[in-house]
Amino acid sequence: MGDYSPREIYYKLIDEEKRIIASPATFYRIAKDADLLTKRSKTGIKRPLNREKPQLVATGHNQVWSWDVSQIKSECRSVRFYLYVIVDIWSRLVVGWVLEDHEKSEHAIIMWKKALEDQFITGKGLTNHKDNGAIMTSHEMIKFVRDAQMVDSYSRAGVSDDNPFSESLFGTIKTFRTFPGSFVDLQSGRNYFVGYFHEYNYSYKHSGIQFITPAERHYGEEKKILDSRNQTIKKFYETHSHRYTKMAKEFSPIVEVKIN
């Protein structure tokens, strides 16, 4: 488990092996003493502009999907790749992605069509949330959203907090332990992201959803996992009650997820 964060290790041991060997604080202290921690940083603060503030609420999967496009470096300085990603804000599951060498509406639409098919939904009533990029506001994309009977939703220009789930996801992608920083060519990038998104959806213990995986939450395993976790933690604390003045947090499913 050397490649996982201290909290990921802590919850993996609870959920997968039903045991606790140390607190998260102890894991972090040991990792810090061994110089194993790295710092994530944010850059590029934009000045917000006026626009109507989006207010979205999801109480289940396939209600609100957020998407964006981010540049990915190639080993050739003059070449950039473009990673398109759709994330379900309720479960954090990546429901669709493509890596291309240009930003085009047709790439986004193909990605969206496949994502809807993979989730066995038509798109009717689904909120399609994004920023104000050229492909997001293109005639082709607007027509696609309308024809699929989705609900159109936009961030305010320059306000990253209006699209926090996509922003956070790209931060996770680019600071992930295996991310190489750049790719030799488009195919090598695609090969990497096939493996990455499978691990992200099915193995990554996501801090925003109480350290379960996006797939577990998306496909209805959340309550069972949290109930089992609570039992493991309760048993440990009862056995070692002399070491603690109060019980640990009891986990319960997250009921709703909001943007603003």
CYANA upper distance limits for C-alpha pairs under 8 A (distance plus 0.5 A):
  1 MET  CA      9 ILE  CA      7.13
  3 ASP  CA    177 ARG  CA      7.39
  4 TYR  CA      8 GLU  CA      6.42
  4 TYR  CA      9 ILE  CA      6.66
  5 SER  CA      9 ILE  CA      6.78
  6 PRO  CA     10 TYR  CA      6.73
  6 PRO  CA     24 PRO  CA      6.85
  6 PRO  CA     27 PHE  CA      5.86
  6 PRO  CA     28 TYR  CA      6.25
  6 PRO  CA     31 ALA  CA      8.00
  7 ARG  CA     11 TYR  CA      6.79
  7 ARG  CA     24 PRO  CA      6.22
  7 ARG  CA     27 PHE  CA      8.15
  8 GLU  CA     12 LYS  CA      6.44
  8 GLU  CA    204 TYR  CA      8.41
  8 GLU  CA    205 LYS  CA      6.25
  8 GLU  CA    211 PHE  CA      7.41
  9 ILE  CA     13 LEU  CA      6.64
 10 TYR  CA     14 ILE  CA      7.03
 10 TYR  CA     20 ILE  CA      7.76
 10 TYR  CA     22 ALA  CA      8.22
 10 TYR  CA     23 SER  CA      7.82
 10 TYR  CA     24 PRO  CA      6.69
 10 TYR  CA     27 PHE  CA      8.27
 11 TYR  CA     15 ASP  CA      6.44
 11 TYR  CA    205 LYS  CA      8.19
 11 TYR  CA    211 PHE  CA      7.07
 12 LYS  CA     16 GLU  CA      6.00
 12 LYS  CA     17 GLU  CA      7.84
 12 LYS  CA    205 LYS  CA      8.20
 13 LEU  CA     17 GLU  CA      5.48
 13 LEU  CA     18 LYS  CA      6.68
 13 LEU  CA     19 ARG  CA      6.23
 13 LEU  CA     20 ILE  CA      7.02
 14 ILE  CA     18 LYS  CA      4.97
 14 ILE  CA     19 ARG  CA      5.55
 14 ILE  CA     20 ILE  CA      6.57
 14 ILE  CA    229 ARG  CA      6.70
 14 ILE  CA    232 THR  CA      7.26
 14 ILE  CA    233 ILE  CA      8.20
 15 ASP  CA    225 ILE  CA      7.46
 15 ASP  CA    228 SER  CA      7.79
 15 ASP  CA    229 ARG  CA      6.37
 18 LYS  CA    229 ARG  CA      8.11
 18 LYS  CA    232 THR  CA      6.39
 19 ARG  CA    232 THR  CA      7.38
 19 ARG  CA    236 PHE  CA      8.47
 20 ILE  CA    233 ILE  CA      8.16
 20 ILE  CA    236 PHE  CA      7.75
 22 ALA  CA     26 THR  CA      6.51
 22 ALA  CA     27 PHE  CA      7.23
 23 SER  CA     27 PHE  CA      6.94
 24 PRO  CA     28 TYR  CA      6.72
 25 ALA  CA     29 ARG  CA      6.58
 26 THR  CA     30 ILE  CA      6.62
 27 PHE  CA     31 ALA  CA      6.62
 28 TYR  CA     32 LYS  CA      6.42
 29 ARG  CA     33 ASP  CA      6.62
 30 ILE  CA     34 ALA  CA      6.72
 31 ALA  CA     35 ASP  CA      6.63
 31 ALA  CA     36 LEU  CA      5.54
 31 ALA  CA     37 LEU  CA      6.68
 32 LYS  CA     36 LEU  CA      6.35
 32 LYS  CA     37 LEU  CA      6.28
 40 ARG  CA    175 THR  CA      7.48
 46 LYS  CA    158 GLY  CA      6.10
 46 LYS  CA    159 VAL  CA      7.64
 46 LYS  CA    160 SER  CA      8.49
 47 ARG  CA    158 GLY  CA      6.47
 47 ARG  CA    159 VAL  CA      7.95
 48 PRO  CA    156 ARG  CA      8.12
 48 PRO  CA    157 ALA  CA      7.01
 48 PRO  CA    158 GLY  CA      5.10
 48 PRO  CA    159 VAL  CA      5.56
 49 LEU  CA    156 ARG  CA      7.31
 49 LEU  CA    157 ALA  CA      6.10
 49 LEU  CA    158 GLY  CA      6.47
 49 LEU  CA    159 VAL  CA      7.76
 50 ASN  CA    156 ARG  CA      7.23
 50 ASN  CA    157 ALA  CA      7.77
 51 ARG  CA    156 ARG  CA      5.52
 51 ARG  CA    157 ALA  CA      7.46
 52 GLU  CA    156 ARG  CA      7.05
 53 LYS  CA    155 SER  CA      7.72
 53 LYS  CA    156 ARG  CA      6.89
 53 LYS  CA    162 ASP  CA      8.08
 53 LYS  CA    260 ASN  CA      8.31
 54 PRO  CA    153 SER  CA      7.56
 54 PRO  CA    154 TYR  CA      7.39
 54 PRO  CA    155 SER  CA      6.91
 54 PRO  CA    156 ARG  CA      8.15
 54 PRO  CA    162 ASP  CA      7.30
 54 PRO  CA    259 ILE  CA      7.62
 54 PRO  CA    260 ASN  CA      7.28
 55 GLN  CA    258 LYS  CA      7.79
 55 GLN  CA    259 ILE  CA      6.17
 55 GLN  CA    260 ASN  CA      5.82
 56 LEU  CA     64 VAL  CA      8.23
 56 LEU  CA    258 LYS  CA      5.99
 56 LEU  CA    259 ILE  CA      5.58
 56 LEU  CA    260 ASN  CA      7.48
 57 VAL  CA     64 VAL  CA      8.15
 57 VAL  CA    256 GLU  CA      7.18
 57 VAL  CA    257 VAL  CA      6.21
 57 VAL  CA    258 LYS  CA      4.97
 57 VAL  CA    259 ILE  CA      7.09
 58 ALA  CA     63 GLN  CA      6.32
 58 ALA  CA     64 VAL  CA      6.56
 58 ALA  CA     89 ILE  CA      7.83
 58 ALA  CA     90 TRP  CA      6.33
 58 ALA  CA    256 GLU  CA      6.07
 58 ALA  CA    257 VAL  CA      5.71
 58 ALA  CA    258 LYS  CA      6.88
 59 THR  CA     63 GLN  CA      8.08
 59 THR  CA     90 TRP  CA      7.44
 59 THR  CA    255 VAL  CA      6.56
 59 THR  CA    256 GLU  CA      5.00
 59 THR  CA    257 VAL  CA      7.06
 60 GLY  CA     90 TRP  CA      6.55
 60 GLY  CA     91 SER  CA      8.30
 60 GLY  CA    256 GLU  CA      7.86
 61 HIS  CA     88 ASP  CA      7.22
 61 HIS  CA     89 ILE  CA      8.44
 61 HIS  CA     90 TRP  CA      6.15
 61 HIS  CA     91 SER  CA      6.70
 61 HIS  CA    218 HIS  CA      6.42
 62 ASN  CA     88 ASP  CA      6.95
 62 ASN  CA     90 TRP  CA      8.44
 62 ASN  CA    126 LEU  CA      7.18
 63 GLN  CA     88 ASP  CA      8.23
 63 GLN  CA     90 TRP  CA      8.37
 63 GLN  CA    125 GLY  CA      7.98
 63 GLN  CA    126 LEU  CA      5.57
 63 GLN  CA    127 THR  CA      6.71
 64 VAL  CA     88 ASP  CA      6.58
 64 VAL  CA     89 ILE  CA      6.61
 64 VAL  CA     90 TRP  CA      7.82
 64 VAL  CA    126 LEU  CA      6.39
 64 VAL  CA    127 THR  CA      5.14
 64 VAL  CA    128 ASN  CA      7.00
 64 VAL  CA    129 HIS  CA      7.68
 65 TRP  CA     86 ILE  CA      6.91
 65 TRP  CA     87 VAL  CA      6.07
 65 TRP  CA     88 ASP  CA      4.99
 65 TRP  CA     89 ILE  CA      6.45
 65 TRP  CA    126 LEU  CA      7.84
 65 TRP  CA    127 THR  CA      6.59
 65 TRP  CA    128 ASN  CA      6.02
 65 TRP  CA    129 HIS  CA      6.59
 66 SER  CA     86 ILE  CA      6.15
 66 SER  CA     87 VAL  CA      5.87
 66 SER  CA     88 ASP  CA      6.87
 66 SER  CA     89 ILE  CA      7.08
 66 SER  CA    128 ASN  CA      6.77
 66 SER  CA    129 HIS  CA      5.14
 66 SER  CA    130 LYS  CA      6.28
 66 SER  CA    163 ASN  CA      7.73
 66 SER  CA    165 PHE  CA      7.50
 66 SER  CA    166 SER  CA      6.77
 67 TRP  CA     84 TYR  CA      7.81
 67 TRP  CA     85 VAL  CA      6.03
 67 TRP  CA     86 ILE  CA      4.77
 67 TRP  CA     87 VAL  CA      6.72
 67 TRP  CA    128 ASN  CA      8.27
 67 TRP  CA    129 HIS  CA      6.93
 67 TRP  CA    130 LYS  CA      5.88
 67 TRP  CA    166 SER  CA      6.50
 68 ASP  CA     84 TYR  CA      6.41
 68 ASP  CA     85 VAL  CA      6.38
 68 ASP  CA     86 ILE  CA      7.44
 68 ASP  CA    130 LYS  CA      6.67
 68 ASP  CA    131 ASP  CA      7.59
 68 ASP  CA    166 SER  CA      6.73
 69 VAL  CA     82 TYR  CA      6.85
 69 VAL  CA     83 LEU  CA      5.91
 69 VAL  CA     84 TYR  CA      4.90
 69 VAL  CA     85 VAL  CA      6.99
 70 SER  CA     82 TYR  CA      6.15
 70 SER  CA     83 LEU  CA      5.77
 70 SER  CA     84 TYR  CA      7.20
 70 SER  CA    170 PHE  CA      7.87
 71 GLN  CA     80 ARG  CA      6.85
 71 GLN  CA     81 PHE  CA      6.21
 71 GLN  CA     82 TYR  CA      5.18
 71 GLN  CA     83 LEU  CA      6.76
 72 ILE  CA     80 ARG  CA      6.42
 72 ILE  CA     81 PHE  CA      5.44
 72 ILE  CA     82 TYR  CA      6.28
 72 ILE  CA     83 LEU  CA      7.15
 72 ILE  CA    181 GLY  CA      8.31
 72 ILE  CA    182 SER  CA      7.26
 73 LYS  CA     77 ARG  CA      8.28
 73 LYS  CA     79 VAL  CA      7.73
 73 LYS  CA     80 ARG  CA      5.71
 73 LYS  CA     81 PHE  CA      6.76
 73 LYS  CA    181 GLY  CA      7.22
 73 LYS  CA    182 SER  CA      5.16
 73 LYS  CA    183 PHE  CA      7.15
 74 SER  CA     79 VAL  CA      6.40
 74 SER  CA     80 ARG  CA      6.19
 74 SER  CA     81 PHE  CA      7.29
 74 SER  CA    182 SER  CA      5.22
 74 SER  CA    183 PHE  CA      5.14
 74 SER  CA    184 VAL  CA      6.35
 74 SER  CA    185 ASP  CA      7.11
 75 GLU  CA     79 VAL  CA      8.29
 75 GLU  CA    182 SER  CA      6.24
 75 GLU  CA    183 PHE  CA      6.17
 75 GLU  CA    184 VAL  CA      5.80
 75 GLU  CA    185 ASP  CA      8.24
 76 CYS  CA    184 VAL  CA      8.11
 80 ARG  CA    101 ASP  CA      7.12
 81 PHE  CA     99 LEU  CA      7.29
 81 PHE  CA    100 GLU  CA      6.27
 81 PHE  CA    101 ASP  CA      5.09
 81 PHE  CA    102 HIS  CA      7.29
 81 PHE  CA    186 LEU  CA      7.61
 82 TYR  CA     99 LEU  CA      6.10
 82 TYR  CA    100 GLU  CA      5.74
 82 TYR  CA    101 ASP  CA      6.36
 82 TYR  CA    102 HIS  CA      6.80
 82 TYR  CA    103 GLU  CA      7.03
 83 LEU  CA     97 TRP  CA      7.67
 83 LEU  CA     98 VAL  CA      6.46
 83 LEU  CA     99 LEU  CA      5.04
 83 LEU  CA    100 GLU  CA      7.10
 84 TYR  CA     97 TRP  CA      5.80
 84 TYR  CA     98 VAL  CA      5.77
 84 TYR  CA     99 LEU  CA      6.76
 84 TYR  CA    108 ALA  CA      7.53
 85 VAL  CA     94 VAL  CA      7.53
 85 VAL  CA     95 VAL  CA      8.47
 85 VAL  CA     96 GLY  CA      6.35
 85 VAL  CA     97 TRP  CA      4.82
 85 VAL  CA     98 VAL  CA      7.29
 85 VAL  CA    166 SER  CA      8.32
 86 ILE  CA     94 VAL  CA      6.27
 86 ILE  CA     95 VAL  CA      6.27
 86 ILE  CA     96 GLY  CA      5.58
 86 ILE  CA     97 TRP  CA      6.70
 86 ILE  CA    112 TRP  CA      8.46
 86 ILE  CA    166 SER  CA      8.23
 87 VAL  CA     92 ARG  CA      6.26
 87 VAL  CA     93 LEU  CA      6.09
 87 VAL  CA     94 VAL  CA      4.90
 87 VAL  CA     95 VAL  CA      6.27
 87 VAL  CA     96 GLY  CA      7.75
 87 VAL  CA    165 PHE  CA      7.94
 87 VAL  CA    166 SER  CA      7.38
 88 ASP  CA     92 ARG  CA      5.62
 88 ASP  CA     93 LEU  CA      5.91
 88 ASP  CA     94 VAL  CA      6.96
 88 ASP  CA     95 VAL  CA      7.23
 89 ILE  CA     93 LEU  CA      8.13
 89 ILE  CA    165 PHE  CA      6.84
 89 ILE  CA    257 VAL  CA      7.47
 90 TRP  CA    218 HIS  CA      8.28
 90 TRP  CA    256 GLU  CA      7.67
 90 TRP  CA    257 VAL  CA      6.11
 91 SER  CA    209 ILE  CA      7.99
 91 SER  CA    214 PRO  CA      5.77
 91 SER  CA    215 ALA  CA      7.84
 91 SER  CA    217 ARG  CA      5.96
 91 SER  CA    218 HIS  CA      5.49
 92 ARG  CA    165 PHE  CA      8.29
 92 ARG  CA    209 ILE  CA      8.48
 92 ARG  CA    214 PRO  CA      5.71
 92 ARG  CA    218 HIS  CA      8.36
 93 LEU  CA    201 ASN  CA      6.22
 93 LEU  CA    214 PRO  CA      5.21
 93 LEU  CA    215 ALA  CA      6.55
 93 LEU  CA    218 HIS  CA      7.16
 94 VAL  CA    197 PHE  CA      7.64
 94 VAL  CA    201 ASN  CA      7.08
 95 VAL  CA    115 ALA  CA      6.09
 95 VAL  CA    118 ASP  CA      8.32
 95 VAL  CA    119 GLN  CA      8.20
 96 GLY  CA    111 MET  CA      6.56
 96 GLY  CA    112 TRP  CA      7.34
 96 GLY  CA    114 LYS  CA      7.74
 96 GLY  CA    115 ALA  CA      5.47
 97 TRP  CA    111 MET  CA      6.71
 98 VAL  CA    107 HIS  CA      8.15
 98 VAL  CA    111 MET  CA      6.99
 98 VAL  CA    190 ARG  CA      8.30
 99 LEU  CA    186 LEU  CA      7.91
 99 LEU  CA    189 GLY  CA      7.85
 99 LEU  CA    190 ARG  CA      6.64
100 GLU  CA    107 HIS  CA      8.21
100 GLU  CA    186 LEU  CA      7.56
101 ASP  CA    186 LEU  CA      7.60
103 GLU  CA    107 HIS  CA      7.97
103 GLU  CA    135 ILE  CA      7.69
104 LYS  CA    108 ALA  CA      7.32
104 LYS  CA    135 ILE  CA      6.70
105 SER  CA    109 ILE  CA      6.67
105 SER  CA    135 ILE  CA      5.48
105 SER  CA    136 MET  CA      7.96
105 SER  CA    138 SER  CA      7.57
105 SER  CA    140 GLU  CA      7.13
105 SER  CA    141 MET  CA      6.80
106 GLU  CA    110 ILE  CA      6.63
106 GLU  CA    140 GLU  CA      8.35
107 HIS  CA    111 MET  CA      6.76
108 ALA  CA    112 TRP  CA      6.66
108 ALA  CA    135 ILE  CA      8.35
109 ILE  CA    113 LYS  CA      6.60
109 ILE  CA    141 MET  CA      7.36
109 ILE  CA    144 PHE  CA      7.79
110 ILE  CA    114 LYS  CA      6.79
111 MET  CA    115 ALA  CA      6.67
112 TRP  CA    116 LEU  CA      6.70
113 LYS  CA    117 GLU  CA      6.76
114 LYS  CA    118 ASP  CA      6.54
115 ALA  CA    119 GLN  CA      6.78
116 LEU  CA    120 PHE  CA      6.58
116 LEU  CA    121 ILE  CA      5.84
116 LEU  CA    122 THR  CA      6.64
116 LEU  CA    123 GLY  CA      6.96
117 GLU  CA    121 ILE  CA      6.73
117 GLU  CA    122 THR  CA      7.90
122 THR  CA    148 ALA  CA      7.21
123 GLY  CA    148 ALA  CA      6.03
123 GLY  CA    149 GLN  CA      6.86
123 GLY  CA    150 MET  CA      6.03
124 LYS  CA    148 ALA  CA      6.47
124 LYS  CA    149 GLN  CA      5.09
124 LYS  CA    150 MET  CA      5.59
124 LYS  CA    151 VAL  CA      8.50
125 GLY  CA    149 GLN  CA      6.76
125 GLY  CA    150 MET  CA      5.53
125 GLY  CA    151 VAL  CA      6.49
126 LEU  CA    149 GLN  CA      8.34
126 LEU  CA    150 MET  CA      5.46
126 LEU  CA    151 VAL  CA      6.40
127 THR  CA    150 MET  CA      6.26
127 THR  CA    151 VAL  CA      4.94
127 THR  CA    152 ASP  CA      6.60
127 THR  CA    153 SER  CA      7.19
128 ASN  CA    145 VAL  CA      8.01
128 ASN  CA    150 MET  CA      6.91
128 ASN  CA    151 VAL  CA      6.35
128 ASN  CA    152 ASP  CA      5.78
128 ASN  CA    153 SER  CA      6.35
129 HIS  CA    152 ASP  CA      7.00
129 HIS  CA    153 SER  CA      5.06
129 HIS  CA    154 TYR  CA      6.12
129 HIS  CA    155 SER  CA      7.98
129 HIS  CA    163 ASN  CA      8.23
130 LYS  CA    136 MET  CA      7.33
130 LYS  CA    153 SER  CA      7.00
130 LYS  CA    154 TYR  CA      5.64
130 LYS  CA    155 SER  CA      6.65
130 LYS  CA    163 ASN  CA      7.27
131 ASP  CA    136 MET  CA      7.40
131 ASP  CA    154 TYR  CA      5.80
131 ASP  CA    155 SER  CA      5.26
131 ASP  CA    156 ARG  CA      7.69
131 ASP  CA    157 ALA  CA      7.55
131 ASP  CA    163 ASN  CA      7.49
132 ASN  CA    136 MET  CA      6.57
132 ASN  CA    137 THR  CA      6.70
132 ASN  CA    154 TYR  CA      7.14
132 ASN  CA    155 SER  CA      7.30
132 ASN  CA    156 ARG  CA      8.13
132 ASN  CA    157 ALA  CA      6.74
133 GLY  CA    137 THR  CA      6.82
134 ALA  CA    138 SER  CA      6.44
135 ILE  CA    141 MET  CA      7.39
136 MET  CA    141 MET  CA      6.68
136 MET  CA    142 ILE  CA      8.11
137 THR  CA    141 MET  CA      7.12
137 THR  CA    142 ILE  CA      7.00
138 SER  CA    142 ILE  CA      6.75
139 HIS  CA    143 LYS  CA      6.59
140 GLU  CA    144 PHE  CA      6.67
141 MET  CA    145 VAL  CA      6.70
142 ILE  CA    146 ARG  CA      6.71
143 LYS  CA    147 ASP  CA      6.48
144 PHE  CA    148 ALA  CA      6.61
145 VAL  CA    149 GLN  CA      6.73
145 VAL  CA    150 MET  CA      5.84
145 VAL  CA    151 VAL  CA      7.81
145 VAL  CA    152 ASP  CA      7.37
146 ARG  CA    150 MET  CA      6.64
146 ARG  CA    151 VAL  CA      8.31
155 SER  CA    159 VAL  CA      7.36
155 SER  CA    160 SER  CA      8.29
155 SER  CA    162 ASP  CA      5.48
155 SER  CA    163 ASN  CA      6.65
156 ARG  CA    162 ASP  CA      7.07
159 VAL  CA    163 ASN  CA      8.27
160 SER  CA    164 PRO  CA      6.74
160 SER  CA    167 GLU  CA      7.45
161 ASP  CA    260 ASN  CA      8.31
162 ASP  CA    259 ILE  CA      7.07
162 ASP  CA    260 ASN  CA      7.32
163 ASN  CA    167 GLU  CA      6.82
163 ASN  CA    259 ILE  CA      7.90
164 PRO  CA    168 SER  CA      6.37
164 PRO  CA    259 ILE  CA      7.95
165 PHE  CA    169 LEU  CA      6.53
166 SER  CA    170 PHE  CA      6.77
167 GLU  CA    171 GLY  CA      6.89
168 SER  CA    172 THR  CA      6.76
169 LEU  CA    173 ILE  CA      6.64
170 PHE  CA    174 LYS  CA      6.63
171 GLY  CA    175 THR  CA      6.70
172 THR  CA    176 PHE  CA      6.25
173 ILE  CA    179 PHE  CA      7.65
174 LYS  CA    179 PHE  CA      6.69
174 LYS  CA    181 GLY  CA      7.70
175 THR  CA    179 PHE  CA      7.20
183 PHE  CA    188 SER  CA      6.79
183 PHE  CA    189 GLY  CA      6.13
184 VAL  CA    188 SER  CA      6.99
184 VAL  CA    189 GLY  CA      8.17
185 ASP  CA    189 GLY  CA      7.02
186 LEU  CA    190 ARG  CA      6.78
187 GLN  CA    191 ASN  CA      6.60
188 SER  CA    192 TYR  CA      6.76
189 GLY  CA    193 PHE  CA      6.81
190 ARG  CA    194 VAL  CA      6.73
191 ASN  CA    195 GLY  CA      7.40
192 TYR  CA    196 TYR  CA      6.66
193 PHE  CA    197 PHE  CA      6.31
194 VAL  CA    198 HIS  CA      6.87
195 GLY  CA    199 GLU  CA      6.76
196 TYR  CA    200 TYR  CA      6.53
197 PHE  CA    201 ASN  CA      6.44
198 HIS  CA    202 TYR  CA      6.47
198 HIS  CA    203 SER  CA      8.23
199 GLU  CA    203 SER  CA      5.45
199 GLU  CA    204 TYR  CA      6.60
200 TYR  CA    204 TYR  CA      5.26
200 TYR  CA    213 THR  CA      8.10
200 TYR  CA    214 PRO  CA      8.10
201 ASN  CA    213 THR  CA      6.72
201 ASN  CA    214 PRO  CA      5.69
201 ASN  CA    215 ALA  CA      5.84
202 TYR  CA    213 THR  CA      6.29
202 TYR  CA    214 PRO  CA      7.20
202 TYR  CA    215 ALA  CA      5.97
202 TYR  CA    216 GLU  CA      7.88
203 SER  CA    213 THR  CA      6.44
204 TYR  CA    212 ILE  CA      7.99
204 TYR  CA    213 THR  CA      5.89
204 TYR  CA    214 PRO  CA      8.11
205 LYS  CA    210 GLN  CA      8.38
205 LYS  CA    211 PHE  CA      4.85
205 LYS  CA    212 ILE  CA      5.23
205 LYS  CA    213 THR  CA      5.35
205 LYS  CA    214 PRO  CA      8.35
206 HIS  CA    210 GLN  CA      7.08
206 HIS  CA    211 PHE  CA      5.08
206 HIS  CA    212 ILE  CA      6.23
206 HIS  CA    213 THR  CA      6.26
206 HIS  CA    214 PRO  CA      7.49
207 SER  CA    211 PHE  CA      5.32
207 SER  CA    212 ILE  CA      8.24
209 ILE  CA    213 THR  CA      8.27
209 ILE  CA    214 PRO  CA      8.24
209 ILE  CA    217 ARG  CA      8.50
209 ILE  CA    254 ILE  CA      7.87
210 GLN  CA    251 PHE  CA      8.36
212 ILE  CA    216 GLU  CA      7.10
212 ILE  CA    217 ARG  CA      7.66
212 ILE  CA    222 GLU  CA      7.80
212 ILE  CA    225 ILE  CA      8.40
213 THR  CA    217 ARG  CA      7.09
214 PRO  CA    218 HIS  CA      6.46
215 ALA  CA    219 TYR  CA      6.35
216 GLU  CA    220 GLY  CA      6.70
216 GLU  CA    221 GLU  CA      5.29
216 GLU  CA    222 GLU  CA      6.27
217 ARG  CA    221 GLU  CA      6.21
217 ARG  CA    222 GLU  CA      5.35
221 GLU  CA    225 ILE  CA      6.77
222 GLU  CA    226 LEU  CA      6.63
222 GLU  CA    253 PRO  CA      7.09
223 LYS  CA    227 ASP  CA      6.46
223 LYS  CA    252 SER  CA      7.64
223 LYS  CA    253 PRO  CA      6.54
224 LYS  CA    228 SER  CA      6.74
225 ILE  CA    229 ARG  CA      6.60
226 LEU  CA    230 ASN  CA      6.54
226 LEU  CA    251 PHE  CA      6.41
226 LEU  CA    252 SER  CA      7.01
226 LEU  CA    253 PRO  CA      7.95
227 ASP  CA    231 GLN  CA      6.86
227 ASP  CA    251 PHE  CA      8.04
227 ASP  CA    252 SER  CA      8.30
228 SER  CA    232 THR  CA      6.82
229 ARG  CA    233 ILE  CA      6.67
229 ARG  CA    251 PHE  CA      8.37
230 ASN  CA    234 LYS  CA      6.42
230 ASN  CA    250 GLU  CA      6.50
230 ASN  CA    251 PHE  CA      6.98
231 GLN  CA    235 LYS  CA      6.56
232 THR  CA    236 PHE  CA      6.78
233 ILE  CA    237 TYR  CA      6.67
233 ILE  CA    248 ALA  CA      7.81
234 LYS  CA    238 GLU  CA      6.56
234 LYS  CA    247 MET  CA      8.11
234 LYS  CA    248 ALA  CA      8.16
235 LYS  CA    239 THR  CA      6.65
236 PHE  CA    240 HIS  CA      6.67
237 TYR  CA    241 SER  CA      5.80
237 TYR  CA    244 TYR  CA      8.06
237 TYR  CA    247 MET  CA      7.19
237 TYR  CA    248 ALA  CA      8.07
240 HIS  CA    244 TYR  CA      7.93
241 SER  CA    245 THR  CA      8.15
